[in-house]
Amino acid sequence: MTRYPVDDKLRDFSSVFSRNGFSIYLVGGAVRDFLLKKENHDYDFTTDAEPMEVKRLFRHTIDTGIKHGTVTVLFRGESYEVTSFRTESGYSDSRHPEKVEFVKSLSEDLKRRDFTINAIAAALPSGKIIDEHEGLKDLKKRTIRAIGNPYERFNEDALRMLRACRFAAKLSFDMEEETFEAIRTLRENVKAVSAERIKEEIFSLILSDNPVKGLE
């Protein structure tokens, strides 16, 4: 079975968690792009340690988004963004959760993510690939598919619709049919997203490998 290649620095970083009884996983783009044989060193970590526990493990940290469980750890010249396992609920503005709860289950955390290809995790320090939403299958099919019910995912956060188009452009992937229909149906919800975030996604799409696909 394919394993994520864990270098010495990542091994040492993750060992701080394991020595103190916590688990930590690499999740999202770095794992996805490794499986696609693309370069990506933009690491996102998720852990069963809560934010204050993460802060106690390391001498230098930044409260990047501690309310939502994110702490940036400064470790041997690197900045690692670590987010505690969490669930989210109450998206009255189609953008931000009103309630965030920290949990101890990786499975619960992965369920809240946007697309199957972004919910593939790598356990650290072993590098074992964990795929609970058939993300590997969708990578092989070159498909963008929302996790679970796409209407629920896009009602939770309208920005995800733009992200779907950006990933289609970046990866030259097709959109899964129900995911695409949900975007067509809920497209007006994009008005809830700030102009800055829309600009950011559109610029990233235009600068991607296949902007025409994303724009279409």
Summary of the structure (lengths in Angstrom):
residues: 216
radius of gyration: 17.2
end to end distance: 36.6
largest distance: 49.1
contacts: 681
relative contact order: 0.13
helix: 45%
strand: 23%
